[in-house]
Amino acid sequence: MSQTANWLIWMRGLQGLSAALMMPPQNAIMRHVFSPSSLGRGIGFIVSISSIFLMIAPVIGGYLTVTLSWRWIFWINAPIGAIGLWVVLKYWPSPKPVKCSIDFLGFLSFALGVGLLTLFFMQVTDWGWASPLSLSCLGSALLFLFLLFWREKNTSRPFLDLPLFKRPLFAAINISVSTAQAFLMVGVFWTLYFQKILNYTPFEAGLLSFASGFPLLFASPLAGILSDRFGPKIPVALGNLLVLYTCFFLAYFPTTSLAGLLTALLAFGMGVPFILTPSFATALTYVPASKTGVAMGTIITLRMVAGSMGLACMYLLTNSVYMKKLASLGERDANIASFSILHLALGFMIIVSFTITFIIHSRKSSHQIPESPGQGWD
């Protein structure tokens, strides 16, 4: 029902808040449903089922936008939400809750720090790097993040359980998941690029998004099976290689044929679940049962931060390249150049991330994960 852009943005923020409340408990509950030996397959199957909606949503959304109105991409979710609410109330298991306080000061520092840092990357090209607004925004973001670290170190119930990161495997999982989520945000640029430069209609762009999501149906269960049988290293390595292929192919062939484009998108659709499914399964079996919800909340929080920051940095990079190339190349070729450089940068980001993840994962740690969140700072 939004009548202004600001109205629409605030309501989208409310959607994000709702998703944030839903995701950690639904991931944590998997540990109570599946045994450790079948957890990877269970997560893979759930991801596969949920991916059906991920695939058909862009197609349906493109069709509704062309034939009816963009408003229908929101109206269609009302009955889906009602069905979801009924399922939760009727079938959702209820493990014994644990009483604990919430670190609102830590949450506020985190939200303001990350929000202001994202705003800085999104607006700095318009404001100017040395403008008072940019500098004050960046300075405030760094101040709030410093206050967050100080607060979490000195409270018994921190918002982020930072001692978990003393365990190399947990740190490696977060780096891997966050990198994959940051890369996922490139889909926003794909949809616009397919329509503006490759001249596809919104419905056809939705079909291409469908193609990129189709492998999730079988890749997620396959990744879970490989993780249960051989451990997470093999599927995660394969996932990074497939995503790397997508990056470099689109970087060097930005105006490729439909066949080449589909090959790159299918590789992307195979690669991402090979990274995420083993990572989540390993995280669920790695931490104590009493800290499963906290651990999954931490992973998902950092994953969403990586997505927001990734989108902001991608916008900054593409806009900067576009503005620099516009005068010499023209609008279309400047867009193509920014698209290519974006994917080159993403490819190198994946190489660096995988290297760091492999090094950290190979380290041994004697640090015992504490049962109390406030312990472990020694």
C-alpha positions as CSV (number, residue, x, y, z in Angstrom):
1,M,0.0,0.0,0.0
2,S,3.1,2.3,-0.1
3,Q,2.4,5.7,-1.5
4,T,6.0,7.0,-1.3
5,A,9.5,5.5,-1.7
6,N,10.3,6.1,1.9
7,W,7.1,4.3,3.0
8,L,8.2,1.3,0.8
9,I,11.8,1.4,2.2
10,W,10.6,1.4,5.8
11,M,8.2,-1.5,5.2
12,R,11.0,-3.5,3.5
13,G,13.0,-2.8,6.6
14,L,10.2,-4.3,8.7
15,Q,10.3,-7.4,6.4
16,G,14.0,-7.7,7.1
17,L,13.4,-7.5,10.9
18,S,10.8,-10.3,10.6
19,A,13.2,-12.5,8.6
20,A,15.9,-11.9,11.2
21,L,13.5,-13.2,14.0
22,M,12.7,-16.3,11.9
23,M,16.0,-17.6,10.7
24,P,18.1,-18.4,13.8
25,P,15.6,-20.6,15.6
26,Q,14.6,-22.5,12.4
27,N,18.3,-23.4,11.8
28,A,19.0,-24.2,15.5
29,I,16.0,-26.5,15.7
30,M,17.5,-28.8,13.1
31,R,19.9,-30.1,15.7
32,H,16.9,-31.4,17.6
33,V,15.4,-33.0,14.5
34,F,18.3,-34.7,12.8
35,S,21.1,-36.9,14.1
36,P,24.7,-35.7,13.6
37,S,25.3,-38.3,10.9
38,S,22.3,-37.2,8.8
39,L,22.4,-33.5,9.6
40,G,24.1,-32.5,6.3
41,R,21.5,-34.4,4.2
42,G,18.7,-32.9,6.3
43,I,19.8,-29.4,5.8
44,G,20.4,-30.1,2.1
45,F,16.9,-31.4,1.7
46,I,15.4,-28.4,3.5
47,V,17.4,-26.0,1.4
48,S,16.3,-27.9,-1.7
49,I,12.6,-27.5,-0.8
50,S,12.9,-23.8,0.1
51,S,14.8,-23.2,-3.1
52,I,11.7,-24.0,-5.1
53,F,10.3,-20.6,-3.9
54,L,13.7,-18.9,-4.5
55,M,13.5,-20.1,-8.1
56,I,9.9,-19.4,-9.0
57,A,9.7,-16.0,-7.1
58,P,11.7,-14.0,-9.8
59,V,9.6,-15.6,-12.6
60,I,6.3,-14.9,-10.9
61,G,7.5,-11.4,-9.8
62,G,8.5,-10.5,-13.3
63,Y,5.2,-11.8,-14.7
64,L,3.1,-9.9,-12.1
65,T,5.2,-6.7,-12.6
66,V,4.6,-6.8,-16.4
67,T,1.0,-7.9,-16.4
68,L,-0.5,-6.3,-13.2
69,S,1.6,-4.2,-10.9
70,W,4.8,-4.4,-8.8
71,R,2.4,-4.2,-5.8
72,W,1.3,-7.8,-6.4
73,I,4.8,-9.1,-5.6
74,F,3.9,-8.2,-2.0
75,W,0.2,-9.0,-2.0
76,I,1.0,-12.6,-3.1
77,N,2.9,-13.2,0.1
78,A,0.0,-12.5,2.4
79,P,-1.6,-16.0,2.1
80,I,1.8,-17.6,2.1
81,G,2.5,-15.9,5.5
82,A,-0.9,-17.0,6.8
83,I,-0.1,-20.7,5.9
84,G,3.3,-20.4,7.5
85,L,1.9,-19.0,10.7
86,W,-0.6,-21.9,10.9
87,V,2.2,-24.5,10.3
88,V,4.4,-23.0,13.0
89,L,1.6,-22.9,15.6
90,K,0.5,-26.5,14.8
91,Y,3.7,-28.4,14.2
92,W,6.7,-26.4,15.5
93,P,8.6,-28.3,18.3
94,S,9.2,-26.5,21.5
95,P,12.5,-27.5,23.3
96,K,12.9,-26.3,26.9
97,P,13.7,-22.6,26.8
98,V,16.7,-21.1,28.7
99,K,16.2,-17.8,30.6
100,C,18.7,-15.1,29.6
101,S,18.8,-11.3,29.3
102,I,19.3,-9.4,26.0
103,D,22.2,-7.0,25.5
104,F,20.3,-4.1,24.1
105,L,23.3,-1.7,24.3
106,G,25.4,-4.2,22.3
107,F,22.6,-4.6,19.8
108,L,22.2,-0.8,19.4
109,S,26.0,-0.3,19.0
110,F,26.0,-3.1,16.4
111,A,23.0,-1.8,14.4
112,L,24.2,1.8,14.4
113,G,27.8,0.9,13.5
114,V,26.9,-1.5,10.6
115,G,24.1,0.8,9.4
116,L,26.2,3.9,9.3
117,L,29.1,2.0,7.6
118,T,26.7,0.7,4.9
119,L,25.3,4.1,4.4
120,F,28.8,5.5,4.0
121,F,29.7,3.0,1.2
122,M,26.4,3.6,-0.5
123,Q,26.5,7.4,-0.5
124,V,30.2,8.4,-0.5
125,T,30.4,8.9,-4.3
126,D,27.5,11.4,-4.0
127,W,28.7,13.1,-0.9
128,G,32.4,13.1,-1.7
129,W,35.2,11.2,0.1
130,A,36.4,14.2,2.1
131,S,33.0,15.8,2.7
132,P,32.1,16.5,6.4
133,L,29.0,14.3,6.0
134,S,31.1,11.3,4.7
135,L,33.8,11.7,7.4
136,S,31.2,12.1,10.2
137,C,29.3,9.0,9.0
138,L,32.5,6.9,8.8
139,G,33.8,8.2,12.1
140,S,30.5,7.5,13.9
141,A,30.4,4.0,12.4
142,L,33.9,3.2,13.7
143,L,33.1,4.6,17.1
144,F,29.9,2.5,17.5
145,L,31.8,-0.7,16.4
146,F,34.6,0.1,18.9
147,L,31.9,0.5,21.6
148,L,30.4,-2.8,20.5
149,F,33.7,-4.6,21.0
150,W,34.3,-3.0,24.4
151,R,30.7,-3.8,25.5
152,E,30.8,-7.4,24.4
153,K,34.1,-7.9,26.3
154,N,32.7,-6.6,29.5
155,T,29.2,-8.0,29.8
156,S,28.1,-11.4,30.9
157,R,25.4,-11.8,28.2
158,P,26.8,-10.2,25.0
159,F,24.9,-9.6,21.9
160,L,27.6,-11.3,19.9
161,D,29.3,-14.3,21.5
162,L,32.8,-13.3,20.3
163,P,34.7,-16.0,22.2
164,L,33.3,-18.5,19.7
165,F,35.7,-17.0,17.2
166,K,38.7,-18.3,19.2
167,R,37.8,-21.7,17.6
168,P,39.5,-21.8,14.1
169,L,36.7,-23.9,12.5
170,F,34.0,-21.5,13.7
171,A,35.9,-18.5,12.3
172,A,36.5,-20.4,9.0
173,I,32.8,-21.2,8.7
174,N,31.8,-17.5,9.2
175,I,34.3,-16.3,6.6
176,S,33.1,-18.9,4.1
177,V,29.4,-18.2,4.7
178,S,29.8,-14.4,4.7
179,T,31.8,-14.5,1.4
180,A,29.1,-16.6,-0.2
181,Q,26.4,-14.3,1.0
182,A,28.2,-11.2,-0.2
183,F,28.6,-12.8,-3.6
184,L,24.9,-13.7,-3.7
185,M,24.1,-10.0,-3.7
186,V,25.5,-9.7,-7.2
187,G,22.1,-11.0,-8.4
188,V,20.7,-7.5,-7.9
189,F,23.2,-6.3,-10.6
190,W,22.5,-9.3,-12.8
191,T,18.8,-8.5,-13.0
192,L,19.4,-4.9,-14.0
193,Y,22.2,-5.7,-16.4
194,F,20.2,-8.4,-18.2
195,Q,17.5,-5.9,-18.9
196,K,19.4,-2.7,-19.5
197,I,22.4,-4.1,-21.5
198,L,21.5,-7.5,-22.8
199,N,17.9,-6.3,-23.6
200,Y,15.9,-9.0,-21.8
201,T,12.4,-8.3,-20.6
202,P,11.7,-8.4,-16.8
203,F,10.0,-11.8,-17.3
204,E,13.0,-13.1,-19.3
205,A,15.4,-11.8,-16.6
206,G,13.3,-13.6,-14.1
207,L,13.7,-16.8,-16.1
208,L,17.5,-16.4,-16.0
209,S,17.3,-16.0,-12.3
210,F,15.3,-19.2,-12.3
211,A,18.2,-20.9,-14.1
212,S,20.7,-19.7,-11.6
213,G,18.6,-21.2,-8.8
214,F,17.5,-24.4,-10.4
215,P,20.7,-26.4,-9.4
216,L,19.8,-25.8,-5.7
217,L,17.1,-28.5,-6.0
218,F,19.7,-31.2,-6.3
219,A,23.0,-29.5,-5.4
220,S,22.0,-28.9,-1.8
221,P,21.1,-32.5,-0.9
222,L,24.2,-33.7,-2.8
223,A,26.4,-31.2,-0.9
224,G,24.9,-32.5,2.4
225,I,25.6,-36.1,1.4
226,L,29.2,-35.3,0.5
227,S,29.6,-33.4,3.8
228,D,28.2,-36.3,5.9
229,R,30.5,-38.8,4.1
230,F,33.7,-37.0,3.5
231,G,33.6,-33.9,5.7
232,P,33.0,-30.3,4.6
233,K,36.3,-29.6,2.9
234,I,35.6,-31.3,-0.5
235,P,32.1,-29.8,-1.2
236,V,33.2,-26.3,0.0
237,A,36.3,-26.4,-2.2
238,L,34.1,-27.5,-5.2
239,G,31.6,-24.7,-4.4
240,N,34.3,-22.1,-4.4
241,L,35.7,-23.4,-7.8
242,L,32.3,-23.2,-9.4
243,V,31.6,-19.7,-8.1
244,L,35.0,-18.7,-9.3
245,Y,34.3,-19.9,-12.8
246,T,31.1,-17.8,-12.8
247,C,33.1,-14.7,-11.8
248,F,35.8,-15.0,-14.3
249,F,33.6,-16.1,-17.2
250,L,31.2,-13.1,-16.8
251,A,34.2,-10.8,-16.2
252,Y,35.8,-11.7,-19.6
253,F,32.6,-12.4,-21.5
254,P,30.1,-9.8,-20.3
255,T,28.0,-9.9,-23.5
256,T,28.2,-13.7,-24.0
257,S,25.5,-15.7,-25.8
258,L,22.5,-17.2,-24.0
259,A,24.2,-20.6,-23.8
260,G,27.3,-19.1,-22.2
261,L,25.3,-17.1,-19.8
262,L,23.2,-20.1,-18.8
263,T,26.4,-22.1,-18.2
264,A,27.8,-19.4,-15.9
265,L,24.5,-19.1,-14.0
266,L,24.2,-22.9,-13.5
267,A,27.7,-23.1,-12.2
268,F,26.8,-20.3,-9.7
269,G,23.6,-22.2,-8.7
270,M,25.7,-25.3,-8.0
271,G,28.5,-23.6,-6.2
272,V,26.7,-21.6,-3.6
273,P,24.9,-24.6,-1.9
274,F,28.1,-26.5,-1.9
275,I,29.5,-23.8,0.3
276,L,26.5,-23.0,2.5
277,T,25.1,-26.5,3.2
278,P,28.3,-28.1,4.6
279,S,29.1,-24.9,6.5
280,F,25.8,-24.8,8.4
281,A,25.8,-28.6,9.1
282,T,29.3,-28.4,10.5
283,A,28.5,-25.3,12.7
284,L,25.4,-27.1,14.2
285,T,27.5,-30.2,15.2
286,Y,30.6,-28.2,16.3
287,V,29.2,-26.0,19.1
288,P,27.6,-27.2,22.4
289,A,23.9,-27.9,22.3
290,S,23.3,-25.0,24.8
291,K,24.9,-22.6,22.4
292,T,23.4,-23.7,19.1
293,G,20.9,-20.8,18.9
294,V,23.6,-18.2,19.8
295,A,26.1,-19.7,17.3
296,M,23.5,-19.8,14.4
297,G,22.3,-16.3,15.3
298,T,25.9,-15.1,15.1
299,I,26.6,-16.8,11.7
300,I,23.4,-15.5,10.2
301,T,24.0,-12.0,11.6
302,L,27.4,-11.8,10.1
303,R,26.1,-13.4,6.9
304,M,23.5,-10.6,6.6
305,V,26.0,-7.9,7.4
306,A,28.3,-9.3,4.7
307,G,25.3,-9.2,2.3
308,S,24.5,-5.6,3.1
309,M,28.2,-4.5,3.0
310,G,28.8,-6.5,-0.1
311,L,25.9,-4.8,-1.9
312,A,27.1,-1.4,-0.8
313,C,30.7,-2.0,-1.9
314,M,29.5,-3.5,-5.2
315,Y,27.4,-0.4,-5.8
316,L,30.4,1.8,-4.9
317,L,32.7,-0.1,-7.3
318,T,30.3,-0.2,-10.2
319,N,29.3,3.4,-9.9
320,S,32.9,4.6,-9.6
321,V,34.0,2.6,-12.7
322,Y,30.9,3.7,-14.6
323,M,31.4,7.4,-13.9
324,K,35.1,7.2,-14.8
325,K,34.5,5.4,-18.1
326,L,31.3,7.2,-19.2
327,A,33.0,10.1,-21.0
328,S,35.3,7.9,-23.0
329,L,33.2,4.8,-23.7
330,G,29.6,6.0,-23.6
331,E,26.8,4.7,-21.4
332,R,26.4,1.1,-22.7
333,D,30.2,0.3,-22.8
334,A,30.7,2.0,-19.4
335,N,28.1,-0.3,-17.9
336,I,29.8,-3.3,-19.5
337,A,33.2,-2.2,-18.2
338,S,31.8,-1.8,-14.7
339,F,30.1,-5.2,-14.9
340,S,33.4,-6.9,-15.9
341,I,35.5,-5.2,-13.2
342,L,32.9,-6.1,-10.6
343,H,33.2,-9.8,-11.4
344,L,37.0,-9.6,-11.5
345,A,37.0,-8.1,-8.0
346,L,34.5,-10.8,-6.8
347,G,36.7,-13.5,-8.2
348,F,39.8,-12.3,-6.4
349,M,37.7,-11.8,-3.2
350,I,36.7,-15.5,-3.4
351,I,40.3,-16.6,-3.9
352,V,41.5,-14.6,-0.9
353,S,38.5,-15.8,1.2
354,F,39.1,-19.5,0.3
355,T,42.8,-19.2,1.1
356,I,42.2,-17.6,4.5
357,T,39.5,-20.2,5.3
358,F,41.7,-23.1,4.4
359,I,44.6,-21.7,6.5
360,I,42.3,-21.1,9.5
361,H,40.6,-24.4,9.1
362,S,43.9,-26.2,9.2
363,R,44.9,-24.7,12.5
364,K,44.4,-26.6,15.7
365,S,42.9,-25.0,18.8
366,S,42.9,-26.0,22.4
367,H,40.4,-23.3,23.3
368,Q,37.4,-24.8,25.1
369,I,34.1,-23.2,24.1
370,P,32.6,-21.9,27.3
371,E,29.0,-22.6,28.3
372,S,28.6,-19.0,29.6
373,P,28.8,-16.4,26.9
374,G,30.8,-14.0,29.1
375,Q,33.6,-16.5,29.6
376,G,36.6,-17.1,27.4
377,W,38.2,-13.6,27.1
378,D,41.4,-14.8,28.7
